[in-house]
């Protein structure tokens, strides 16, 4: 895992303000709030109860740059602890805690086409190739140049409706309103090194590598990290009303390794121009897939997505972790011609971006991974024990 260690942190980690969470066994078993400074992980839990509180501070950047804490050792050691088959404390958790975990769908033209294909295939991966060719002939042009909600978008909508080709995914892809859904529950996301889970009934699924914004209760984006919005293509393809089953399962949401705070060295413009790469390596078939998402091709600005998620119309008093969507829709055949891509148990998924580092997870079935047991009540009990 030495190569993973060298790329797990941002390329300019010595200049990055990184905050996160770790699980400790001693002196009190439970989650701890940490910062990374000069390659060391510092437990700052004594100065703040949770990540949501830290992000809500008016002086978050100055505070994180100077706060003192208990030294838990070199960051490489915690990364290695997190990658063990059974993580060894202290190890990394998802860097968020009580925040809502929301996700934006169909924010790239490529993913828009694939969602329409899923819908028309009814969850059958063998029909995907034929439908992809048919839709390309029917729609034509470059959907990535269509501004959602614009006059051009509305003209295309009318034309597709006239042809009987309109889709609910087209509505959120090029219409005025973004798709924003609940990806996972507070405290349920897994972190760097942990297993990510697939529903055992799914036969067509994929990772979705994304940038995730850390947004405070006032609607201000305070930082960014990486996420895997694990997706069940066959389940959602049967019906969009099954989105909850397709998206929210045990260990189906991974976030990490750390939140990088926005400051003078890392801004929203870095998110807008980021490349998010994906590597999948099979454990049982020597399969390898590499691809990337270019955030410059996103159809809606990240701050527009934040504004559509929370504001006067909808408050999130504990803040939000907001997945921005992906252009990655794997179509590379894996198990036979025309079968497209689906995960195998044991796949290693690496999601990386130079200014954010690398999120590494191993794929398993959700019913075989450790169940989620540390919810709000246990978190409150832990805070009470800490005093």
C-alpha positions in Angstrom: 0.0 0.0 0.0 3.0 2.3 -0.1 1.9 3.9 -3.4 -1.5 4.6 -1.8 0.2 6.3 1.1 2.1 8.7 -1.2 -1.1 9.8 -3.0 -3.7 9.6 -0.1 -3.0 13.3 0.8 -3.3 16.4 -1.4 -0.2 17.0 -3.6 0.3 20.2 -1.6 -0.5 18.7 1.8 2.0 20.9 3.6 -0.1 23.9 2.6 -3.5 22.4 3.0 -5.8 22.9 6.0 -7.1 19.3 6.6 -9.7 18.4 9.2 -11.3 15.0 9.8 -12.5 12.4 12.3 -10.8 9.3 13.7 -12.0 6.4 16.0 -10.0 6.1 19.2 -9.9 3.3 21.7 -8.2 5.3 24.5 -8.6 7.2 26.7 -12.3 7.2 25.7 -13.5 4.9 23.0 -15.3 6.9 20.3 -14.9 9.5 17.5 -12.4 12.3 17.8 -12.1 15.5 15.8 -8.7 16.0 14.3 -6.6 18.3 12.2 -3.5 17.4 10.1 -0.5 19.7 10.6 3.1 19.1 9.5 2.3 15.5 8.7 0.9 14.8 12.2 -2.7 14.1 13.3 -3.8 16.2 16.3 -6.9 15.4 18.3 -8.7 18.7 18.9 -11.8 17.2 20.5 -11.2 19.2 23.7 -11.7 22.4 21.7 -14.8 21.4 19.7 -17.5 18.7 20.0 -18.1 17.9 16.4 -17.3 18.7 12.7 -20.6 20.6 12.3 -19.6 23.0 15.1 -16.1 23.4 13.6 -17.5 24.3 10.2 -20.0 26.8 11.7 -17.3 28.9 13.3 -16.8 32.4 11.8 -13.0 31.9 12.2 -12.8 28.2 11.1 -9.6 28.8 9.0 -7.7 30.7 11.6 -8.8 28.3 14.3 -7.7 25.2 12.5 -4.4 26.8 11.6 -3.4 27.4 15.2 -5.4 25.1 17.5 -3.4 22.8 19.7 -4.2 19.1 20.3 -3.0 15.7 21.4 -0.6 14.2 18.9 -1.9 10.9 17.6 1.1 10.2 15.4 2.0 10.6 11.7 -0.8 10.7 9.3 0.7 7.8 7.3 0.2 5.6 10.3 -3.5 6.4 10.6 -3.9 5.8 6.9 -2.3 2.4 7.2 -4.4 1.6 10.2 -7.5 2.4 8.2 -6.5 0.1 5.3 -6.2 -3.0 7.4 -8.7 -5.8 6.9 -9.8 -5.0 10.4 -9.1 -1.3 11.1 -6.8 -0.7 14.0 -7.4 2.3 16.2 -6.8 5.1 15.7 -8.2 4.9 12.2 -10.0 7.3 9.9 -13.8 7.8 9.9 -15.8 9.8 7.4 -14.8 13.4 8.1 -18.5 14.5 8.7 -20.7 13.7 11.6 -24.2 15.1 12.2 -24.5 16.9 8.9 -27.2 15.8 6.4 -25.7 13.9 3.5 -27.3 15.0 0.2 -26.4 14.4 -3.4 -27.0 16.0 -6.8 -27.8 13.8 -9.7 -27.6 14.2 -13.5 -25.2 17.2 -13.3 -23.1 16.1 -16.3 -24.3 15.4 -19.8 -22.7 11.9 -19.9 -24.5 10.8 -16.7 -27.7 12.3 -18.1 -27.6 10.0 -21.1 -26.8 7.0 -18.9 -29.7 7.7 -16.6 -32.0 7.8 -19.5 -30.5 4.5 -20.7 -31.1 2.9 -17.3 -34.7 4.1 -17.3 -35.4 2.8 -20.8 -33.5 -0.5 -20.2 -35.7 -1.1 -17.1 -32.7 -2.3 -15.2 -31.5 -4.8 -17.9 -27.7 -4.2 -18.7 -27.9 -6.2 -21.9 -30.0 -3.5 -23.6 -27.7 -0.6 -22.7 -25.5 -0.6 -25.8 -28.4 -0.7 -28.2 -30.3 2.1 -26.4 -27.1 4.2 -26.2 -26.8 4.2 -30.0 -30.5 4.9 -30.5 -30.4 7.9 -28.1 -27.3 9.3 -29.7 -29.0 9.2 -33.1 -32.2 10.7 -31.7 -30.8 13.5 -29.6 -27.5 14.2 -31.4 -25.5 17.3 -30.6 -23.6 18.0 -27.4 -25.8 18.1 -24.4 -23.0 19.5 -22.3 -23.4 22.8 -24.1 -27.0 23.2 -23.1 -27.5 25.5 -20.1 -30.1 24.0 -17.7 -33.3 26.1 -17.7 -32.2 28.2 -20.7 -34.4 29.0 -23.8 -32.3 26.5 -25.8 -33.0 23.8 -23.1 -36.7 24.5 -23.2 -36.7 24.2 -27.0 -34.9 20.9 -26.8 -37.4 19.7 -24.2 -40.4 20.6 -26.5 -38.7 18.8 -29.4 -38.1 15.7 -27.4 -41.6 15.7 -26.0 -42.9 15.9 -29.5 -40.8 12.8 -30.4 -42.0 11.0 -27.3 -38.4 10.9 -26.1 -38.7 13.1 -23.0 -37.5 11.6 -19.7 -37.7 12.5 -16.0 -33.9 12.5 -16.1 -34.0 15.0 -18.9 -36.1 17.2 -16.7 -33.5 17.5 -13.9 -30.6 17.4 -16.4 -31.6 20.4 -18.5 -34.6 21.8 -16.7 -34.4 24.7 -14.2 -34.5 22.5 -11.1 -31.6 20.3 -10.0 -32.1 16.8 -8.6 -31.1 16.8 -4.9 -31.7 13.7 -2.9 -30.8 12.2 0.5 -27.8 10.0 -0.1 -27.2 8.7 3.5 -28.1 9.4 7.1 -26.0 11.5 9.5 -23.1 9.5 10.9 -23.7 6.6 8.5 -21.0 7.3 5.9 -17.8 5.2 5.9 -14.3 6.7 5.5 -11.0 6.0 3.9 -10.1 2.3 3.8 -13.4 0.9 4.9 -15.6 -1.4 2.8 -18.3 0.0 0.6 -21.5 -2.0 0.3 -23.7 -3.2 -2.5 -27.3 -4.4 -1.9 -27.1 -8.2 -2.3 -30.0 -8.1 -4.8 -28.2 -5.8 -7.3 -26.6 -7.3 -10.5 -25.7 -4.0 -12.2 -24.0 -1.3 -10.2 -21.1 1.1 -10.2 -19.1 3.6 -8.1 -19.7 7.3 -8.6 -16.6 9.4 -7.9 -17.5 12.9 -6.8 -16.4 16.0 -5.1 -18.3 16.6 -1.9 -18.8 20.1 -0.5 -18.8 20.7 3.3 -21.5 23.4 3.8 -22.3 25.0 7.1 -25.7 25.8 8.6 -25.7 29.3 7.0 -25.3 27.8 3.5 -21.6 28.7 3.1 -19.3 26.1 1.5 -16.4 25.8 3.9 -14.4 23.1 2.2 -14.4 20.0 0.0 -13.5 16.3 0.1 -14.1 13.2 -2.1 -17.0 10.8 -2.1 -18.2 7.6 -3.6 -22.0 7.7 -4.3 -22.3 4.0 -4.8 -25.1 3.4 -7.2 -27.4 0.4 -8.1 -28.2 0.9 -11.8 -30.6 -2.0 -12.1 -32.6 -0.9 -9.1 -33.0 2.8 -10.1 -33.5 1.7 -13.7 -36.6 -0.3 -12.8 -38.2 2.9 -11.3 -36.9 6.3 -10.2 -39.1 5.8 -7.2 -36.7 3.2 -6.0 -33.9 5.8 -5.7 -33.8 5.4 -1.9 -33.1 1.7 -2.3 -30.6 2.3 -5.1 -28.6 4.9 -3.1 -29.0 4.4 0.7 -27.8 1.0 2.0 -25.4 -0.1 4.6 -21.9 1.3 3.8 -23.1 2.6 0.4 -21.7 6.1 1.0 -17.9 6.8 1.4 -16.4 10.2 2.2 -12.8 11.2 2.8 -10.1 11.0 3.6 -10.2 14.6 5.0 -12.1 17.8 4.4 -9.9 20.5 2.9 -10.9 23.9 4.1 -11.2 26.8 1.6 -8.6 29.4 2.2 -6.3 31.6 0.0 -4.5 28.5 -1.4 -7.6 26.4 -2.1 -10.9 28.0 -3.3 -14.2 27.2 -5.0 -12.4 27.9 -8.4 -10.2 24.9 -7.6 -13.3 22.8 -7.3 -14.7 24.1 -10.5 -11.5 23.2 -12.4 -10.8 19.9 -10.6 -10.2 16.6 -12.3 -11.6 13.6 -10.3 -10.0 10.3 -11.4 -11.2 6.8 -10.8 -9.4 3.5 -10.7 -11.1 0.1 -10.2 -9.0 -3.0 -9.8 -10.6 -6.4 -9.6 -9.5 -8.9 -7.0 -10.9 -12.0 -8.8 -10.5 -11.2 -12.5 -7.5 -8.9 -13.0 -10.0 -6.3 -14.3 -8.7 -2.7 -14.4 -10.7 0.4 -15.3 -9.5 4.0 -15.2 -11.5 7.1 -16.0 -11.9 10.7 -14.9 -14.5 13.4 -14.4 -13.7 17.0 -15.5 -15.5 19.4 -13.2 -15.3 22.0 -16.0 -18.0 20.0 -17.8 -20.5 20.2 -14.9 -23.8 21.7 -16.1 -24.6 23.6 -12.9 -22.2 25.7 -10.9 -21.4 24.1 -7.5 -22.8 27.2 -5.7 -26.0 27.0 -7.7 -26.4 23.4 -6.4 -25.7 24.6 -2.8 -28.4 27.3 -3.3 -30.9 24.8 -4.6 -30.2 22.6 -1.6 -30.5 25.0 1.4 -31.6 28.6 1.9 -34.8 30.3 2.9 -36.8 27.5 1.4 -35.0 24.7 3.3 -32.8 24.9 6.4 -30.2 22.4 7.6 -29.2 23.6 11.1 -26.3 21.0 11.3 -25.0 21.8 7.8 -24.8 19.6 4.7 -22.3 17.4 3.0 -23.3 17.8 -0.7 -22.2 15.4 -3.5 -21.9 17.4 -6.7 -22.5 14.6 -9.2 -20.2 12.8 -11.6 -19.7 12.4 -15.4 -18.4 8.9 -14.9 -20.8 6.2 -16.2 -18.9 3.0 -16.8 -19.7 1.2 -20.0 -16.6 -1.0 -20.4 -17.6 -4.7 -20.8 -16.4 -6.8 -17.9 -18.3 -10.1 -17.7 -19.0 -10.5 -21.4 -19.7 -8.6 -24.6 -22.6 -6.2 -24.2 -22.8 -6.7 -20.4 -21.2 -3.4 -19.6 -19.6 -2.8 -16.2 -20.7 -4.0 -12.8 -18.8 -4.4 -9.5 -17.3 -7.7 -8.2 -16.9 -8.3 -4.5 -13.3 -7.4 -3.6 -12.9 -4.6 -6.2 -10.5 -1.8 -4.9 -11.9 1.6 -5.8 -9.6 4.7 -5.7 -11.1 8.1 -6.2 -8.5 10.9 -6.4 -8.1 14.6 -7.1 -4.7 16.3 -6.9 -5.8 19.0 -4.4 -7.9 16.6 -2.3 -6.0 13.4 -2.1 -7.3 9.8 -2.6 -10.3 8.0 -1.2 -9.7 4.2 -1.1 -12.4 1.6 -0.4 -12.9 -2.1 -1.0 -16.3 -3.4 -2.4 -18.3 -5.9 -0.6 -22.0 -6.8 -0.1 -23.7 -4.4 2.4 -25.2 -7.3 4.4 -21.6 -8.7 4.9 -20.1 -5.5 6.1 -20.2 -4.3 9.7 -23.7 -2.9 10.4 -24.1 0.8 11.1 -24.7 1.0 14.9 -23.2 4.3 15.9 -26.1 6.7 15.4 -27.3 9.9 16.9 -28.2 8.4 20.3 -24.8 6.7 20.7 -23.1 9.9 19.6 -25.0 11.9 22.2 -24.2 9.4 24.9 -20.5 9.6 24.0 -20.6 13.4 24.2 -22.3 13.1 27.6 -19.6 10.8 28.9 -16.9 13.2 27.7 -18.6 16.0 29.6 
